[in-house]
Amino acid sequence: MLLAWNAGCGRAPQPSEVDRAAETRPVVQAPLTQVERDEGFLGVVLPRQSVDVAPEIAGRVEQIYVREGDPVRRGQTVAVLGLAEIRQEVEMAEANLRATEAEVARSRLELADADNRLSRRQSFPEAFPEEEMRQAEIQKQMAQTSLEAAQARLSEQRARVSQTRGKLAKAELRAPADGTVARRYLEPGALAGPGQPVVRLISGGSLIVRFAAPPEQARSLSAADPVRVEIGATSLPAVIEQVSPEVDPPSGMVILVATLSPAADGRLKPGSVVRVHPRENG
């Protein structure tokens, strides 16, 4: 399953969603007007990290043990694929292994018997015809070849058992880290394959806000600058963490990231659309 946490990302607000009048002003670094401060910039709340939990093998989803909003711990089983089919495959592989082990044991006995027969004849060569001596040597060689072939099949069956047991372990999808279930992509009964996510987890750490500003206004913003994040009647402090050094080509905006204060825990949800105000409103 997928185990790498990915930094949160969001689609940048489009230019039509911000003050178009700002785009016509000369590109100079100047303090933001009161109107610009009051209007703010459109942004989205994101988890700092997220991960899609996906299987490494193909199978039918048998059970999902978590729902959206559930907290999970690292190593916790969040879903399983069709275990009955995989267990049957393991049982068949183990049965073939036992049969091959018996075949190897029988081949060893046959080789030992052929070796003893040849040794007796070699001890008293004058008591046995030359043709019988040659036949005893051939029988020993055949027994040796049969044993080597059985041992090769044994190695193959052991690898098969190891492979199917590993497949059984991979049928259990476990959380790669502590977090919260943000989304269930599939439901029990659905087919899943390698790389196809079953659930998405978000980190339990601080939230961030990704927002966009016109280039001329972004010049007045720097990392460590305080900002306020507003949604409805809720207003929370945040600090700019990152300012992109270049303009985003699709939107023509500069992308910024701000870190919300711990006070935002439980008050804002990932995916919420907010307004970011460059400075404290006065």
MOKAGI-V610708 format. One record per backbone hydrogen bond with DSSP energy under -1.0 kcal/mol. CO is the residue of the C=O (numbers start at 1). NH is the residue of the N-H. E is the energy in kcal/mol with one decimal. If there is no record, write none. Layout:
co={CO | CO}
nh={NH | NH}
e={E | E}
This chain:
co={6 | 14 | 15 | 19 | 20 | 21 | 26 | 33 | 34 | 35 | 36 | 41 | 42 | 43 | 44 | 45 | 46 | 48 | 49 | 50 | 51 | 53 | 53 | 55 | 59 | 60 | 61 | 63 | 67 | 70 | 72 | 73 | 76 | 78 | 79 | 80 | 80 | 81 | 82 | 83 | 84 | 85 | 86 | 87 | 88 | 89 | 90 | 91 | 92 | 93 | 94 | 95 | 96 | 97 | 98 | 99 | 100 | 101 | 102 | 103 | 104 | 105 | 106 | 107 | 108 | 109 | 110 | 111 | 112 | 113 | 114 | 115 | 116 | 117 | 118 | 119 | 120 | 124 | 125 | 129 | 130 | 131 | 132 | 133 | 134 | 135 | 136 | 137 | 138 | 139 | 140 | 141 | 142 | 143 | 144 | 145 | 146 | 147 | 148 | 149 | 150 | 151 | 152 | 153 | 154 | 155 | 156 | 157 | 158 | 159 | 160 | 161 | 162 | 163 | 164 | 165 | 166 | 169 | 171 | 173 | 173 | 175 | 179 | 180 | 181 | 183 | 187 | 190 | 192 | 193 | 198 | 198 | 199 | 200 | 200 | 201 | 202 | 207 | 208 | 209 | 210 | 211 | 213 | 214 | 215 | 217 | 218 | 222 | 225 | 227 | 228 | 229 | 230 | 231 | 234 | 236 | 237 | 238 | 239 | 240 | 242 | 248 | 253 | 254 | 255 | 256 | 257 | 257 | 258 | 259 | 261 | 262 | 264 | 264 | 269 | 272 | 274 | 275 | 276 | 277}
nh={50 | 17 | 18 | 22 | 23 | 24 | 28 | 37 | 38 | 39 | 40 | 276 | 212 | 274 | 210 | 271 | 208 | 8 | 203 | 6 | 201 | 198 | 199 | 195 | 192 | 82 | 189 | 80 | 70 | 181 | 179 | 76 | 175 | 65 | 173 | 62 | 63 | 83 | 86 | 87 | 88 | 89 | 90 | 91 | 92 | 93 | 94 | 95 | 96 | 97 | 98 | 99 | 100 | 101 | 102 | 103 | 104 | 105 | 106 | 107 | 108 | 109 | 110 | 111 | 112 | 113 | 114 | 115 | 116 | 117 | 118 | 119 | 120 | 121 | 122 | 123 | 124 | 127 | 128 | 133 | 134 | 135 | 136 | 137 | 138 | 139 | 140 | 141 | 142 | 143 | 144 | 145 | 146 | 147 | 148 | 149 | 150 | 151 | 152 | 153 | 154 | 155 | 156 | 157 | 158 | 159 | 160 | 161 | 162 | 163 | 164 | 165 | 166 | 167 | 168 | 169 | 170 | 172 | 81 | 78 | 79 | 75 | 72 | 202 | 69 | 200 | 190 | 61 | 59 | 196 | 185 | 186 | 53 | 182 | 183 | 51 | 180 | 260 | 46 | 258 | 44 | 256 | 254 | 218 | 219 | 220 | 221 | 225 | 240 | 238 | 277 | 236 | 275 | 234 | 231 | 229 | 261 | 227 | 259 | 224 | 257 | 252 | 248 | 213 | 244 | 211 | 241 | 242 | 209 | 239 | 264 | 265 | 267 | 268 | 272 | 45 | 43 | 230 | 41 | 228}
e={-2.2 | -2.3 | -1.6 | -1.2 | -1.4 | -1.1 | -1.6 | -2.2 | -2.3 | -2.5 | -2.1 | -3.1 | -1.4 | -2.3 | -2.4 | -3.8 | -2.8 | -1.7 | -2.5 | -3.2 | -3.2 | -3.0 | -1.2 | -1.5 | -3.1 | -1.2 | -3.3 | -2.4 | -2.3 | -2.7 | -2.1 | -2.3 | -2.6 | -2.3 | -3.1 | -2.3 | -1.6 | -1.3 | -1.3 | -3.2 | -2.0 | -1.8 | -2.3 | -2.6 | -2.2 | -2.1 | -2.5 | -2.2 | -2.3 | -1.8 | -2.2 | -2.1 | -2.1 | -2.4 | -2.0 | -1.8 | -2.3 | -2.2 | -2.4 | -2.3 | -2.1 | -1.8 | -2.3 | -2.2 | -2.5 | -2.5 | -2.4 | -2.5 | -2.3 | -2.3 | -2.2 | -2.5 | -2.3 | -1.6 | -2.5 | -1.7 | -1.1 | -1.9 | -1.1 | -1.7 | -2.1 | -2.3 | -2.0 | -2.0 | -2.4 | -2.5 | -1.8 | -2.2 | -2.7 | -2.3 | -2.4 | -2.3 | -2.5 | -2.2 | -2.2 | -2.3 | -2.3 | -2.6 | -1.9 | -2.1 | -2.1 | -2.1 | -2.0 | -2.5 | -2.5 | -2.1 | -2.0 | -2.5 | -2.4 | -2.4 | -2.5 | -2.5 | -2.2 | -2.0 | -2.0 | -1.9 | -2.1 | -1.2 | -2.2 | -3.1 | -1.3 | -3.4 | -2.8 | -2.5 | -3.4 | -2.6 | -2.1 | -3.4 | -2.6 | -2.3 | -2.4 | -1.3 | -2.9 | -2.9 | -1.4 | -2.7 | -2.3 | -2.0 | -3.0 | -2.5 | -2.1 | -3.1 | -3.0 | -2.6 | -1.2 | -1.5 | -1.8 | -1.9 | -2.8 | -2.3 | -3.2 | -2.8 | -2.7 | -2.1 | -2.3 | -3.2 | -1.7 | -2.7 | -3.0 | -3.3 | -2.5 | -3.0 | -3.7 | -2.2 | -2.6 | -2.4 | -3.2 | -2.0 | -2.8 | -2.0 | -2.3 | -1.8 | -2.2 | -1.6 | -2.1 | -2.6 | -2.6 | -3.0 | -2.6 | -1.7}
